[in-house]
Amino acid sequence: MKKDEFLLQLRDHMKTLSVSEEGIGEHIERFEAYFAPMSEDECEQAIQTMGGIEGVLASLEAFYGVGETDSAENDRMAGEEQPSEKTLVFEEAVTDEPPTAEKQPAEPKRGAAFWTLFVLTLPLTIGAYAAMNVLFASLIVLLSLCIGALAAATALTALSGTALSLVGIVYGTVKLFTYLPTGLYELGLGLLLLGATLTVSILLYNAAIRLLPIAIRRCASVCGRANRAVFAALKGGEQV
């Protein structure tokens, strides 16, 4: 049953129980607040869990004393004082359980054997650690030098190739007016050299500005992870 249909039937039936408009409004508001955080499917499931509209109506009739005999009502009134107002109370299902704190693993206990082995292998550990960092540092320096070399090669290629291609283009253009085949040959050679110069210069430039810096960053990242792994191992195998 849909939520709106449920509330409408509930309101109509409460009117037949001679419940005041104020009381009806309070009950409807409580059910609406109960259904507010739920989706439509969850509302239907909650209504079904409460026994549907029939179950809720039966609870209402029992709550407002519909079907009770006069003697039972008199006995009940004689035994206890009746409250001035009746309030329909229903318990909201608690679905979310408080999160439980996860148990932290106990720190590993290090005995004399551990510290003895640690001290004995310390020179080897320091040597391996230093060799690793020297290797990474050398690789980074080498890559940095390659960037400088490629930048210089880019400039040299662009200057020399442009100069040679211009010589060929100018010489070929002049020869067009004296000896056409030679002029066309020299002009085409100059243009071809210009295109090759641009291609090689662009490749060298991208290698120096884009490719090698990425390689340096990756190398530095690997070096950092390796250092953190070494420190974690020395501290007792903590995760990096």
C-alpha positions in Angstrom: 0.0 0.0 0.0 1.3 3.5 -0.9 2.0 6.0 1.9 -0.6 8.5 0.7 -3.3 5.9 0.5 -2.5 4.6 3.9 -2.6 8.1 5.5 -5.9 8.8 3.7 -7.6 5.6 5.0 -6.2 6.2 8.4 -7.6 9.7 8.6 -11.1 8.6 7.3 -11.2 5.7 9.8 -10.2 7.9 12.8 -13.1 10.2 12.0 -15.4 7.2 12.5 -13.8 6.7 16.0 -15.0 10.2 17.0 -11.4 11.4 17.4 -11.0 15.1 17.4 -9.4 16.9 14.4 -6.5 17.9 16.6 -5.9 14.3 17.6 -6.2 13.1 14.0 -3.7 15.8 13.0 -1.2 14.7 15.7 -1.4 11.0 14.6 -1.0 11.9 10.9 1.9 14.1 11.6 3.7 11.4 13.6 3.2 8.9 10.8 4.4 11.4 8.2 7.5 12.1 10.3 8.1 8.4 10.6 7.8 7.9 6.8 9.8 11.1 6.0 13.3 9.6 5.7 12.1 6.6 3.8 11.7 6.0 0.1 8.4 4.8 -1.3 9.5 1.2 -1.3 10.7 1.5 2.3 7.3 3.1 3.3 5.4 0.2 1.8 7.6 -2.3 3.6 7.2 -0.4 6.9 3.4 -0.4 6.4 3.5 -4.1 5.7 5.6 -4.6 8.9 2.9 -2.8 11.0 0.3 -5.2 9.6 -0.9 -3.0 6.9 -3.8 -0.6 7.3 -5.9 -3.4 8.9 -3.3 -3.9 11.7 -3.0 -0.2 12.4 -6.8 0.2 12.4 -7.1 -2.7 14.8 -4.6 -1.0 17.1 -6.6 2.3 16.9 -9.8 0.6 17.7 -8.3 -1.2 20.7 -6.6 2.0 21.8 -9.8 4.0 21.7 -11.9 1.2 23.3 -14.0 0.3 20.4 -15.8 -3.1 21.2 -15.2 -3.0 25.0 -18.2 -3.8 27.2 -19.5 -1.3 29.6 -18.6 -3.5 32.6 -15.0 -3.8 31.4 -14.9 -0.1 30.8 -16.3 0.6 34.3 -13.8 -1.8 35.9 -11.0 -0.2 34.1 -12.1 3.3 35.0 -12.5 2.2 38.7 -9.1 0.7 38.8 -7.1 3.6 37.4 -7.6 7.2 36.6 -8.1 7.9 32.9 -5.8 10.4 31.2 -7.4 13.5 29.8 -6.0 12.8 26.3 -5.0 9.6 24.5 -1.9 9.5 22.4 -1.1 6.8 19.9 2.5 5.8 20.3 4.4 3.5 18.0 8.1 2.6 18.1 10.2 3.5 15.2 12.4 0.6 13.9 16.0 1.3 14.5 17.9 0.1 11.4 21.2 1.8 11.9 23.4 0.3 14.6 26.1 2.4 16.2 29.5 1.7 14.6 31.7 -0.4 16.7 35.3 0.7 17.2 37.7 -1.5 15.3 40.3 -3.1 17.4 43.7 -1.9 16.7 46.4 -4.5 16.2 48.8 -4.7 19.1 52.2 -3.4 18.7 54.7 -6.2 18.0 57.0 -6.9 20.9 60.6 -6.8 20.1 62.9 -8.9 22.1 66.7 -9.1 22.5 67.0 -11.3 19.4 65.4 -8.6 17.3 67.6 -5.8 18.5 70.7 -8.0 18.2 69.9 -8.9 14.6 69.0 -5.2 13.9 72.3 -4.0 15.2 74.3 -6.6 13.3 72.6 -6.0 10.0 72.6 -2.2 10.4 75.7 -1.6 8.3 74.3 -3.7 5.5 70.9 -1.9 5.8 72.6 1.6 5.8 74.7 0.6 2.8 71.8 -0.7 0.8 69.7 2.3 1.7 72.5 4.7 0.7 73.1 2.8 -2.6 69.4 3.0 -3.4 69.3 6.7 -2.9 72.5 7.3 -4.8 71.1 5.3 -7.7 67.9 7.3 -7.8 69.8 10.6 -7.4 72.2 9.7 -10.2 69.3 8.7 -12.4 67.5 12.1 -11.7 70.7 14.0 -12.4 71.3 12.0 -15.7 67.8 12.8 -16.8 68.3 16.5 -16.0 71.5 16.5 -18.0 69.6 14.9 -20.9 67.0 17.7 -20.7 69.8 20.3 -21.1 71.4 18.3 -23.9 68.1 17.9 -25.8 67.3 21.6 -25.4 70.7 22.5 -26.8 70.2 20.0 -29.7 66.8 21.5 -30.4 68.3 25.0 -30.7 71.3 23.8 -32.8 69.1 21.8 -35.1 66.6 24.6 -35.6 69.4 27.2 -36.4 71.5 25.0 -38.6 68.6 23.4 -40.5 66.9 26.7 -41.0 70.1 28.3 -42.3 70.8 25.5 -44.7 67.2 25.3 -46.0 67.2 29.1 -46.6 70.4 28.8 -48.6 68.9 26.0 -50.7 65.6 28.0 -51.2 67.4 31.2 -52.1 69.9 29.5 -54.4 67.1 27.5 -56.0 65.0 30.6 -56.6 67.9 32.4 -58.3 68.6 29.3 -60.5 65.0 29.3 -61.7 65.8 32.2 -63.8 69.0 30.8 -65.3 68.7 27.0 -65.4 65.3 25.8 -64.5 66.1 22.1 -63.6 68.8 23.0 -61.2 66.6 25.7 -59.6 63.7 23.3 -59.1 66.1 20.8 -57.6 67.7 23.2 -55.2 64.4 24.8 -54.2 62.8 21.4 -53.5 65.9 20.3 -51.5 65.7 23.5 -49.4 62.0 23.0 -48.7 62.6 19.3 -47.8 65.4 20.3 -45.5 63.1 22.9 -43.8 60.4 20.3 -43.2 62.9 17.8 -41.8 64.3 20.6 -39.5 60.9 21.4 -38.2 60.0 17.8 -37.5 63.3 17.0 -35.7 63.1 20.2 -33.7 59.6 19.5 -32.5 60.5 15.9 -31.5 63.5 17.1 -29.6 61.6 19.9 -27.9 58.8 17.5 -26.8 61.3 15.0 -25.4 63.1 17.7 -23.4 60.1 19.6 -22.2 57.5 16.9 -21.7 58.9 13.3 -21.7 61.9 13.7 -19.5 60.2 15.8 -16.8 57.6 13.1 -16.5 60.3 10.5 -16.2 62.0 12.6 -13.4 58.7 12.9 -11.5 58.1 9.2 -11.7 61.6 8.4 -10.6 61.3 10.8 -7.6 57.9 9.2 -6.7 59.4 5.7 -6.8 62.3 6.9 -4.6 59.9 8.3 -2.1 57.8 5.2 -1.9 61.0 3.1 -1.5 62.1 5.3 1.4 58.8 5.1 3.1 58.8 1.3 2.7 62.2 1.1 4.3 61.2 3.3 7.3 58.0 1.2 7.7 60.0 -2.0 7.7 62.4 -0.7 10.4 59.4 0.4 12.5 57.9 -3.0 12.5 56.2 -3.7 9.2 53.6 -0.8 9.2 51.7 -0.3 6.0 52.9 2.6 3.8 
